[in-house]
Amino acid sequence: MMVDEAVLTVMVLGEIGVGKSSVVNLIIGEYVTGCSSDVEVCTRRTTRHEATVESMKVHIWEVSGFNKPEDLKKNAPDIEDKFGPILEAKASVNIILFCMRGQKVTATTKRIFELIHGIFKKRIPIMLVINHLERERDMEDWWRRNQGTLGTSMSGTRHVCVTGLRVNV
């Protein structure tokens, strides 16, 4: 009798241009998805990436970016495009990584997070991934300075401060 290996399933989402692809590459430890600092959108559709990270099988669902809170409303035409592949695969998601730009937390960012939080909060843990913190000497300083301005559900959420840049040593 075969025993299924445990798989960690992660959903990575956020606004367009916040570095979701960079976070996916960072988790996997290699470039598996394109990313760019240009204005062109990198993730046009929800994509599943499979990898083994430190002997653990990981499935990462990179959700195409949201550009306004209306993208999440039930009758928005692209909601099926964003979450459809995950539902079709009958994927059980273990954690949501909500990516956001550290330099620019807008009212739209907060509203999109509130909608995601409202949909998934009791069922799937959500972690904030604050990206684009290259200029911070200590990235946690950003959290200490800004936590109070994020709103209660965001500031009460676990977080990690990162940069998706690779440094050649």
PyMOL commands that place a pseudoatom at each C-alpha (Angstrom):
pseudoatom trace, name=CA, resn=MET, resi=1, chain=A, elem=C, hetatm=0, pos=[0.000, 0.000, 0.000]
pseudoatom trace, name=CA, resn=MET, resi=2, chain=A, elem=C, hetatm=0, pos=[1.421, 3.386, -1.037]
pseudoatom trace, name=CA, resn=VAL, resi=3, chain=A, elem=C, hetatm=0, pos=[1.297, 6.296, 1.357]
pseudoatom trace, name=CA, resn=ASP, resi=4, chain=A, elem=C, hetatm=0, pos=[0.815, 9.735, -0.171]
pseudoatom trace, name=CA, resn=GLU, resi=5, chain=A, elem=C, hetatm=0, pos=[3.586, 12.146, 0.624]
pseudoatom trace, name=CA, resn=ALA, resi=6, chain=A, elem=C, hetatm=0, pos=[2.528, 15.243, 2.498]
pseudoatom trace, name=CA, resn=VAL, resi=7, chain=A, elem=C, hetatm=0, pos=[2.334, 18.275, 0.258]
pseudoatom trace, name=CA, resn=LEU, resi=8, chain=A, elem=C, hetatm=0, pos=[2.351, 21.864, 1.449]
pseudoatom trace, name=CA, resn=THR, resi=9, chain=A, elem=C, hetatm=0, pos=[0.029, 23.893, -0.773]
pseudoatom trace, name=CA, resn=VAL, resi=10, chain=A, elem=C, hetatm=0, pos=[0.584, 27.640, -0.812]
pseudoatom trace, name=CA, resn=MET, resi=11, chain=A, elem=C, hetatm=0, pos=[-1.494, 30.339, -2.525]
pseudoatom trace, name=CA, resn=VAL, resi=12, chain=A, elem=C, hetatm=0, pos=[0.459, 33.505, -3.379]
pseudoatom trace, name=CA, resn=LEU, resi=13, chain=A, elem=C, hetatm=0, pos=[-1.667, 36.530, -4.201]
pseudoatom trace, name=CA, resn=GLY, resi=14, chain=A, elem=C, hetatm=0, pos=[-1.743, 40.313, -4.130]
pseudoatom trace, name=CA, resn=GLU, resi=15, chain=A, elem=C, hetatm=0, pos=[-2.016, 43.321, -6.385]
pseudoatom trace, name=CA, resn=ILE, resi=16, chain=A, elem=C, hetatm=0, pos=[-0.395, 43.537, -9.801]
pseudoatom trace, name=CA, resn=GLY, resi=17, chain=A, elem=C, hetatm=0, pos=[3.314, 44.353, -9.525]
pseudoatom trace, name=CA, resn=VAL, resi=18, chain=A, elem=C, hetatm=0, pos=[3.927, 43.566, -5.852]
pseudoatom trace, name=CA, resn=GLY, resi=19, chain=A, elem=C, hetatm=0, pos=[6.478, 40.812, -6.500]
pseudoatom trace, name=CA, resn=LYS, resi=20, chain=A, elem=C, hetatm=0, pos=[4.432, 37.602, -6.325]
pseudoatom trace, name=CA, resn=SER, resi=21, chain=A, elem=C, hetatm=0, pos=[6.686, 35.915, -8.904]
pseudoatom trace, name=CA, resn=SER, resi=22, chain=A, elem=C, hetatm=0, pos=[9.790, 37.002, -6.984]
pseudoatom trace, name=CA, resn=VAL, resi=23, chain=A, elem=C, hetatm=0, pos=[8.350, 35.471, -3.812]
pseudoatom trace, name=CA, resn=VAL, resi=24, chain=A, elem=C, hetatm=0, pos=[7.641, 32.189, -5.651]
pseudoatom trace, name=CA, resn=ASN, resi=25, chain=A, elem=C, hetatm=0, pos=[11.230, 32.116, -6.953]
pseudoatom trace, name=CA, resn=LEU, resi=26, chain=A, elem=C, hetatm=0, pos=[12.526, 32.937, -3.460]
pseudoatom trace, name=CA, resn=ILE, resi=27, chain=A, elem=C, hetatm=0, pos=[10.596, 30.039, -1.883]
pseudoatom trace, name=CA, resn=ILE, resi=28, chain=A, elem=C, hetatm=0, pos=[11.684, 27.530, -4.505]
pseudoatom trace, name=CA, resn=GLY, resi=29, chain=A, elem=C, hetatm=0, pos=[15.270, 28.803, -4.573]
pseudoatom trace, name=CA, resn=GLU, resi=30, chain=A, elem=C, hetatm=0, pos=[15.541, 29.159, -8.332]
pseudoatom trace, name=CA, resn=TYR, resi=31, chain=A, elem=C, hetatm=0, pos=[13.934, 31.061, -11.186]
pseudoatom trace, name=CA, resn=VAL, resi=32, chain=A, elem=C, hetatm=0, pos=[10.833, 29.050, -12.095]
pseudoatom trace, name=CA, resn=THR, resi=33, chain=A, elem=C, hetatm=0, pos=[8.670, 31.994, -13.063]
pseudoatom trace, name=CA, resn=GLY, resi=34, chain=A, elem=C, hetatm=0, pos=[9.452, 35.175, -14.926]
pseudoatom trace, name=CA, resn=CYS, resi=35, chain=A, elem=C, hetatm=0, pos=[9.599, 38.466, -13.104]
pseudoatom trace, name=CA, resn=SER, resi=36, chain=A, elem=C, hetatm=0, pos=[10.339, 41.962, -14.198]
pseudoatom trace, name=CA, resn=SER, resi=37, chain=A, elem=C, hetatm=0, pos=[10.623, 45.485, -12.879]
pseudoatom trace, name=CA, resn=ASP, resi=38, chain=A, elem=C, hetatm=0, pos=[9.007, 46.737, -16.091]
pseudoatom trace, name=CA, resn=VAL, resi=39, chain=A, elem=C, hetatm=0, pos=[5.398, 47.873, -16.301]
pseudoatom trace, name=CA, resn=GLU, resi=40, chain=A, elem=C, hetatm=0, pos=[4.392, 44.698, -18.141]
pseudoatom trace, name=CA, resn=VAL, resi=41, chain=A, elem=C, hetatm=0, pos=[2.367, 42.187, -16.100]
pseudoatom trace, name=CA, resn=CYS, resi=42, chain=A, elem=C, hetatm=0, pos=[4.312, 38.975, -15.358]
pseudoatom trace, name=CA, resn=THR, resi=43, chain=A, elem=C, hetatm=0, pos=[1.552, 36.671, -14.118]
pseudoatom trace, name=CA, resn=ARG, resi=44, chain=A, elem=C, hetatm=0, pos=[-1.318, 36.743, -16.606]
pseudoatom trace, name=CA, resn=ARG, resi=45, chain=A, elem=C, hetatm=0, pos=[-3.111, 33.667, -15.272]
pseudoatom trace, name=CA, resn=THR, resi=46, chain=A, elem=C, hetatm=0, pos=[-3.098, 31.556, -12.135]
pseudoatom trace, name=CA, resn=THR, resi=47, chain=A, elem=C, hetatm=0, pos=[-0.264, 29.046, -12.352]
pseudoatom trace, name=CA, resn=ARG, resi=48, chain=A, elem=C, hetatm=0, pos=[0.787, 26.066, -10.253]
pseudoatom trace, name=CA, resn=HIS, resi=49, chain=A, elem=C, hetatm=0, pos=[4.472, 25.506, -9.526]
pseudoatom trace, name=CA, resn=GLU, resi=50, chain=A, elem=C, hetatm=0, pos=[5.729, 22.247, -8.012]
pseudoatom trace, name=CA, resn=ALA, resi=51, chain=A, elem=C, hetatm=0, pos=[8.995, 21.882, -6.153]
pseudoatom trace, name=CA, resn=THR, resi=52, chain=A, elem=C, hetatm=0, pos=[10.747, 20.085, -3.355]
pseudoatom trace, name=CA, resn=VAL, resi=53, chain=A, elem=C, hetatm=0, pos=[12.024, 22.475, -0.733]
pseudoatom trace, name=CA, resn=GLU, resi=54, chain=A, elem=C, hetatm=0, pos=[14.261, 20.912, 1.924]
pseudoatom trace, name=CA, resn=SER, resi=55, chain=A, elem=C, hetatm=0, pos=[12.717, 17.451, 1.268]
pseudoatom trace, name=CA, resn=MET, resi=56, chain=A, elem=C, hetatm=0, pos=[9.127, 18.779, 1.451]
pseudoatom trace, name=CA, resn=LYS, resi=57, chain=A, elem=C, hetatm=0, pos=[6.881, 18.670, -1.602]
pseudoatom trace, name=CA, resn=VAL, resi=58, chain=A, elem=C, hetatm=0, pos=[5.420, 22.116, -2.231]
pseudoatom trace, name=CA, resn=HIS, resi=59, chain=A, elem=C, hetatm=0, pos=[2.687, 23.202, -4.628]
pseudoatom trace, name=CA, resn=ILE, resi=60, chain=A, elem=C, hetatm=0, pos=[2.548, 26.961, -5.059]
pseudoatom trace, name=CA, resn=TRP, resi=61, chain=A, elem=C, hetatm=0, pos=[-0.460, 28.559, -6.721]
pseudoatom trace, name=CA, resn=GLU, resi=62, chain=A, elem=C, hetatm=0, pos=[0.584, 31.956, -8.065]
pseudoatom trace, name=CA, resn=VAL, resi=63, chain=A, elem=C, hetatm=0, pos=[-2.672, 33.870, -8.540]
pseudoatom trace, name=CA, resn=SER, resi=64, chain=A, elem=C, hetatm=0, pos=[-2.790, 36.516, -11.246]
pseudoatom trace, name=CA, resn=GLY, resi=65, chain=A, elem=C, hetatm=0, pos=[-2.687, 40.001, -9.752]
pseudoatom trace, name=CA, resn=PHE, resi=66, chain=A, elem=C, hetatm=0, pos=[-5.577, 42.092, -8.555]
pseudoatom trace, name=CA, resn=ASN, resi=67, chain=A, elem=C, hetatm=0, pos=[-5.656, 45.741, -9.545]
pseudoatom trace, name=CA, resn=LYS, resi=68, chain=A, elem=C, hetatm=0, pos=[-8.743, 46.794, -7.623]
pseudoatom trace, name=CA, resn=PRO, resi=69, chain=A, elem=C, hetatm=0, pos=[-10.988, 45.357, -4.888]
pseudoatom trace, name=CA, resn=GLU, resi=70, chain=A, elem=C, hetatm=0, pos=[-13.797, 44.875, -7.412]
pseudoatom trace, name=CA, resn=ASP, resi=71, chain=A, elem=C, hetatm=0, pos=[-11.737, 42.014, -8.884]
pseudoatom trace, name=CA, resn=LEU, resi=72, chain=A, elem=C, hetatm=0, pos=[-12.817, 39.965, -5.867]
pseudoatom trace, name=CA, resn=LYS, resi=73, chain=A, elem=C, hetatm=0, pos=[-16.540, 40.610, -5.951]
pseudoatom trace, name=CA, resn=LYS, resi=74, chain=A, elem=C, hetatm=0, pos=[-18.646, 37.502, -6.600]
pseudoatom trace, name=CA, resn=ASN, resi=75, chain=A, elem=C, hetatm=0, pos=[-19.901, 38.666, -9.976]
pseudoatom trace, name=CA, resn=ALA, resi=76, chain=A, elem=C, hetatm=0, pos=[-16.553, 39.964, -11.226]
pseudoatom trace, name=CA, resn=PRO, resi=77, chain=A, elem=C, hetatm=0, pos=[-15.874, 38.249, -14.563]
pseudoatom trace, name=CA, resn=ASP, resi=78, chain=A, elem=C, hetatm=0, pos=[-12.285, 37.293, -13.776]
pseudoatom trace, name=CA, resn=ILE, resi=79, chain=A, elem=C, hetatm=0, pos=[-12.844, 35.686, -10.365]
pseudoatom trace, name=CA, resn=GLU, resi=80, chain=A, elem=C, hetatm=0, pos=[-13.123, 32.300, -12.070]
pseudoatom trace, name=CA, resn=ASP, resi=81, chain=A, elem=C, hetatm=0, pos=[-9.902, 32.982, -13.992]
pseudoatom trace, name=CA, resn=LYS, resi=82, chain=A, elem=C, hetatm=0, pos=[-8.088, 33.717, -10.733]
pseudoatom trace, name=CA, resn=PHE, resi=83, chain=A, elem=C, hetatm=0, pos=[-9.347, 30.889, -8.508]
pseudoatom trace, name=CA, resn=GLY, resi=84, chain=A, elem=C, hetatm=0, pos=[-10.774, 28.493, -11.131]
pseudoatom trace, name=CA, resn=PRO, resi=85, chain=A, elem=C, hetatm=0, pos=[-7.574, 26.462, -11.690]
pseudoatom trace, name=CA, resn=ILE, resi=86, chain=A, elem=C, hetatm=0, pos=[-7.217, 25.918, -7.933]
pseudoatom trace, name=CA, resn=LEU, resi=87, chain=A, elem=C, hetatm=0, pos=[-10.841, 24.794, -7.616]
pseudoatom trace, name=CA, resn=GLU, resi=88, chain=A, elem=C, hetatm=0, pos=[-10.600, 22.556, -10.689]
pseudoatom trace, name=CA, resn=ALA, resi=89, chain=A, elem=C, hetatm=0, pos=[-7.548, 20.833, -9.214]
pseudoatom trace, name=CA, resn=LYS, resi=90, chain=A, elem=C, hetatm=0, pos=[-9.504, 20.386, -5.967]
pseudoatom trace, name=CA, resn=ALA, resi=91, chain=A, elem=C, hetatm=0, pos=[-6.451, 21.788, -4.239]
pseudoatom trace, name=CA, resn=SER, resi=92, chain=A, elem=C, hetatm=0, pos=[-6.499, 22.080, -0.494]
pseudoatom trace, name=CA, resn=VAL, resi=93, chain=A, elem=C, hetatm=0, pos=[-4.596, 25.266, 0.353]
pseudoatom trace, name=CA, resn=ASN, resi=94, chain=A, elem=C, hetatm=0, pos=[-2.582, 25.229, 3.598]
pseudoatom trace, name=CA, resn=ILE, resi=95, chain=A, elem=C, hetatm=0, pos=[-1.542, 28.887, 3.717]
pseudoatom trace, name=CA, resn=ILE, resi=96, chain=A, elem=C, hetatm=0, pos=[-2.093, 32.136, 1.833]
pseudoatom trace, name=CA, resn=LEU, resi=97, chain=A, elem=C, hetatm=0, pos=[0.817, 34.503, 1.293]
pseudoatom trace, name=CA, resn=PHE, resi=98, chain=A, elem=C, hetatm=0, pos=[-0.600, 37.979, 0.699]
pseudoatom trace, name=CA, resn=CYS, resi=99, chain=A, elem=C, hetatm=0, pos=[2.144, 39.970, -1.028]
pseudoatom trace, name=CA, resn=MET, resi=100, chain=A, elem=C, hetatm=0, pos=[2.324, 43.737, -0.746]
pseudoatom trace, name=CA, resn=ARG, resi=101, chain=A, elem=C, hetatm=0, pos=[4.791, 46.502, -1.527]
pseudoatom trace, name=CA, resn=GLY, resi=102, chain=A, elem=C, hetatm=0, pos=[6.443, 47.931, 1.556]
pseudoatom trace, name=CA, resn=GLN, resi=103, chain=A, elem=C, hetatm=0, pos=[7.055, 51.334, 0.009]
pseudoatom trace, name=CA, resn=LYS, resi=104, chain=A, elem=C, hetatm=0, pos=[3.485, 51.886, -1.073]
pseudoatom trace, name=CA, resn=VAL, resi=105, chain=A, elem=C, hetatm=0, pos=[0.633, 50.504, 1.021]
pseudoatom trace, name=CA, resn=THR, resi=106, chain=A, elem=C, hetatm=0, pos=[-2.449, 52.062, -0.521]
pseudoatom trace, name=CA, resn=ALA, resi=107, chain=A, elem=C, hetatm=0, pos=[-6.108, 52.090, 0.433]
pseudoatom trace, name=CA, resn=THR, resi=108, chain=A, elem=C, hetatm=0, pos=[-6.615, 49.628, -2.443]
pseudoatom trace, name=CA, resn=THR, resi=109, chain=A, elem=C, hetatm=0, pos=[-4.038, 47.246, -0.921]
pseudoatom trace, name=CA, resn=LYS, resi=110, chain=A, elem=C, hetatm=0, pos=[-5.875, 47.400, 2.390]
pseudoatom trace, name=CA, resn=ARG, resi=111, chain=A, elem=C, hetatm=0, pos=[-9.300, 46.832, 0.787]
pseudoatom trace, name=CA, resn=ILE, resi=112, chain=A, elem=C, hetatm=0, pos=[-8.077, 43.837, -1.225]
pseudoatom trace, name=CA, resn=PHE, resi=113, chain=A, elem=C, hetatm=0, pos=[-6.554, 42.354, 1.938]
pseudoatom trace, name=CA, resn=GLU, resi=114, chain=A, elem=C, hetatm=0, pos=[-9.803, 42.926, 3.856]
pseudoatom trace, name=CA, resn=LEU, resi=115, chain=A, elem=C, hetatm=0, pos=[-11.755, 41.088, 1.141]
pseudoatom trace, name=CA, resn=ILE, resi=116, chain=A, elem=C, hetatm=0, pos=[-9.288, 38.158, 1.101]
pseudoatom trace, name=CA, resn=HIS, resi=117, chain=A, elem=C, hetatm=0, pos=[-9.279, 38.113, 4.908]
pseudoatom trace, name=CA, resn=GLY, resi=118, chain=A, elem=C, hetatm=0, pos=[-13.080, 38.085, 4.956]
pseudoatom trace, name=CA, resn=ILE, resi=119, chain=A, elem=C, hetatm=0, pos=[-13.264, 35.167, 2.532]
pseudoatom trace, name=CA, resn=PHE, resi=120, chain=A, elem=C, hetatm=0, pos=[-10.542, 32.922, 4.002]
pseudoatom trace, name=CA, resn=LYS, resi=121, chain=A, elem=C, hetatm=0, pos=[-9.730, 34.053, 7.581]
pseudoatom trace, name=CA, resn=LYS, resi=122, chain=A, elem=C, hetatm=0, pos=[-11.370, 31.194, 9.471]
pseudoatom trace, name=CA, resn=ARG, resi=123, chain=A, elem=C, hetatm=0, pos=[-10.398, 28.484, 6.985]
pseudoatom trace, name=CA, resn=ILE, resi=124, chain=A, elem=C, hetatm=0, pos=[-6.871, 29.209, 5.776]
pseudoatom trace, name=CA, resn=PRO, resi=125, chain=A, elem=C, hetatm=0, pos=[-4.075, 31.035, 7.637]
pseudoatom trace, name=CA, resn=ILE, resi=126, chain=A, elem=C, hetatm=0, pos=[-2.923, 34.227, 5.926]
pseudoatom trace, name=CA, resn=MET, resi=127, chain=A, elem=C, hetatm=0, pos=[0.590, 35.638, 6.149]
pseudoatom trace, name=CA, resn=LEU, resi=128, chain=A, elem=C, hetatm=0, pos=[1.579, 39.097, 4.928]
pseudoatom trace, name=CA, resn=VAL, resi=129, chain=A, elem=C, hetatm=0, pos=[4.683, 39.135, 2.745]
pseudoatom trace, name=CA, resn=ILE, resi=130, chain=A, elem=C, hetatm=0, pos=[5.992, 42.686, 2.673]
pseudoatom trace, name=CA, resn=ASN, resi=131, chain=A, elem=C, hetatm=0, pos=[8.252, 42.919, -0.359]
pseudoatom trace, name=CA, resn=HIS, resi=132, chain=A, elem=C, hetatm=0, pos=[10.498, 45.570, -1.958]
pseudoatom trace, name=CA, resn=LEU, resi=133, chain=A, elem=C, hetatm=0, pos=[12.356, 46.406, 1.245]
pseudoatom trace, name=CA, resn=GLU, resi=134, chain=A, elem=C, hetatm=0, pos=[15.808, 46.593, -0.354]
pseudoatom trace, name=CA, resn=ARG, resi=135, chain=A, elem=C, hetatm=0, pos=[16.561, 49.972, 1.204]
pseudoatom trace, name=CA, resn=GLU, resi=136, chain=A, elem=C, hetatm=0, pos=[15.867, 48.872, 4.765]
pseudoatom trace, name=CA, resn=ARG, resi=137, chain=A, elem=C, hetatm=0, pos=[18.946, 48.120, 6.852]
pseudoatom trace, name=CA, resn=ASP, resi=138, chain=A, elem=C, hetatm=0, pos=[16.802, 45.836, 9.039]
pseudoatom trace, name=CA, resn=MET, resi=139, chain=A, elem=C, hetatm=0, pos=[13.609, 44.870, 7.191]
pseudoatom trace, name=CA, resn=GLU, resi=140, chain=A, elem=C, hetatm=0, pos=[11.686, 44.351, 10.444]
pseudoatom trace, name=CA, resn=ASP, resi=141, chain=A, elem=C, hetatm=0, pos=[12.151, 48.080, 11.106]
pseudoatom trace, name=CA, resn=TRP, resi=142, chain=A, elem=C, hetatm=0, pos=[9.596, 48.650, 8.338]
pseudoatom trace, name=CA, resn=TRP, resi=143, chain=A, elem=C, hetatm=0, pos=[7.030, 46.570, 10.269]
pseudoatom trace, name=CA, resn=ARG, resi=144, chain=A, elem=C, hetatm=0, pos=[7.733, 48.344, 13.541]
pseudoatom trace, name=CA, resn=ARG, resi=145, chain=A, elem=C, hetatm=0, pos=[7.258, 51.755, 11.880]
pseudoatom trace, name=CA, resn=ASN, resi=146, chain=A, elem=C, hetatm=0, pos=[4.146, 50.882, 9.856]
pseudoatom trace, name=CA, resn=GLN, resi=147, chain=A, elem=C, hetatm=0, pos=[2.218, 48.210, 11.735]
pseudoatom trace, name=CA, resn=GLY, resi=148, chain=A, elem=C, hetatm=0, pos=[-0.056, 50.713, 13.459]
pseudoatom trace, name=CA, resn=THR, resi=149, chain=A, elem=C, hetatm=0, pos=[-1.202, 52.306, 10.194]
pseudoatom trace, name=CA, resn=LEU, resi=150, chain=A, elem=C, hetatm=0, pos=[-2.202, 49.077, 8.443]
pseudoatom trace, name=CA, resn=GLY, resi=151, chain=A, elem=C, hetatm=0, pos=[-5.582, 48.509, 10.082]
pseudoatom trace, name=CA, resn=THR, resi=152, chain=A, elem=C, hetatm=0, pos=[-6.522, 45.938, 12.658]
pseudoatom trace, name=CA, resn=SER, resi=153, chain=A, elem=C, hetatm=0, pos=[-6.824, 42.799, 10.528]
pseudoatom trace, name=CA, resn=MET, resi=154, chain=A, elem=C, hetatm=0, pos=[-3.541, 43.497, 8.711]
pseudoatom trace, name=CA, resn=SER, resi=155, chain=A, elem=C, hetatm=0, pos=[-1.579, 44.501, 11.795]
pseudoatom trace, name=CA, resn=GLY, resi=156, chain=A, elem=C, hetatm=0, pos=[-2.877, 41.418, 13.631]
pseudoatom trace, name=CA, resn=THR, resi=157, chain=A, elem=C, hetatm=0, pos=[-1.698, 39.071, 10.859]
pseudoatom trace, name=CA, resn=ARG, resi=158, chain=A, elem=C, hetatm=0, pos=[1.595, 37.222, 10.920]
pseudoatom trace, name=CA, resn=HIS, resi=159, chain=A, elem=C, hetatm=0, pos=[4.126, 38.697, 8.545]
pseudoatom trace, name=CA, resn=VAL, resi=160, chain=A, elem=C, hetatm=0, pos=[7.516, 38.359, 6.938]
pseudoatom trace, name=CA, resn=CYS, resi=161, chain=A, elem=C, hetatm=0, pos=[9.552, 41.230, 5.467]
pseudoatom trace, name=CA, resn=VAL, resi=162, chain=A, elem=C, hetatm=0, pos=[11.565, 40.236, 2.383]
pseudoatom trace, name=CA, resn=THR, resi=163, chain=A, elem=C, hetatm=0, pos=[13.377, 41.347, -0.686]
pseudoatom trace, name=CA, resn=GLY, resi=164, chain=A, elem=C, hetatm=0, pos=[13.155, 39.273, -3.844]
pseudoatom trace, name=CA, resn=LEU, resi=165, chain=A, elem=C, hetatm=0, pos=[16.546, 40.508, -5.039]
pseudoatom trace, name=CA, resn=ARG, resi=166, chain=A, elem=C, hetatm=0, pos=[19.343, 37.998, -5.269]
pseudoatom trace, name=CA, resn=VAL, resi=167, chain=A, elem=C, hetatm=0, pos=[22.709, 39.175, -4.092]
pseudoatom trace, name=CA, resn=ASN, resi=168, chain=A, elem=C, hetatm=0, pos=[25.775, 37.751, -5.828]
pseudoatom trace, name=CA, resn=VAL, resi=169, chain=A, elem=C, hetatm=0, pos=[28.496, 37.071, -3.296]
for i in range(1, 169): cmd.bond("trace and resi %d" % i, "trace and resi %d" % (i + 1))
show_as sticks, trace
zoom trace
